[in-house]
């Protein structure tokens, strides 16, 4: 695998993890996400929070 593919996989995994944590990227373009990721920006700044996840005991 080349470096570009590795970065793409890492970016998708991070977006997925953030979505599972309650962040929504529906209003953000793939290019905006990619640009922020490559510039080491916090992707949470682009997202909308869908819900606050709580843990049940």
ZISULUR-V769702 format. One record per residue. N is the residue number from 1. SS is DSSP state (helix for helix, strand for strand, loop for the rest). OMEGA is omega in radians with two decimals (none if undefined). NEAR is the number of other C-alpha atoms within 10 Angstrom. Layout:
n = {N;N}
ss = {SS;SS}
omega = {OMEGA;OMEGA}
near = {NEAR;NEAR}
This chain:
n = {1;2;3;4;5;6;7;8;9;10;11;12;13;14;15;16;17;18;19;20;21;22;23;24;25;26;27;28;29;30;31;32;33;34;35;36;37;38;39;40;41;42;43;44;45;46;47;48;49;50;51;52;53;54;55;56;57}
ss = {loop;loop;helix;helix;helix;helix;helix;helix;helix;helix;helix;helix;helix;helix;helix;helix;helix;helix;helix;helix;loop;loop;strand;strand;loop;loop;loop;loop;loop;helix;helix;helix;helix;helix;helix;helix;helix;helix;loop;loop;loop;loop;helix;helix;helix;loop;loop;strand;strand;loop;loop;loop;loop;loop;loop;loop;loop}
omega = {3.13;-3.07;3.14;3.13;3.10;3.12;3.13;3.12;3.11;3.14;-3.13;3.12;3.13;3.11;3.12;3.13;3.13;3.10;3.08;3.13;3.05;3.12;-3.11;-3.12;-3.06;-3.10;-3.07;3.14;3.08;-3.13;3.10;3.10;-3.13;-3.13;3.12;3.14;-3.11;3.11;3.11;3.06;3.12;-3.09;3.11;3.11;3.14;-2.97;2.99;3.12;-3.14;-3.09;3.05;-3.12;3.10;3.10;3.12;3.12;none}
near = {5;6;8;9;10;10;14;14;12;13;18;14;12;14;20;15;12;17;17;11;15;15;21;19;19;9;9;12;11;11;9;12;21;16;13;16;19;12;9;9;12;11;19;15;10;17;19;15;15;12;10;9;9;7;5;4;3}
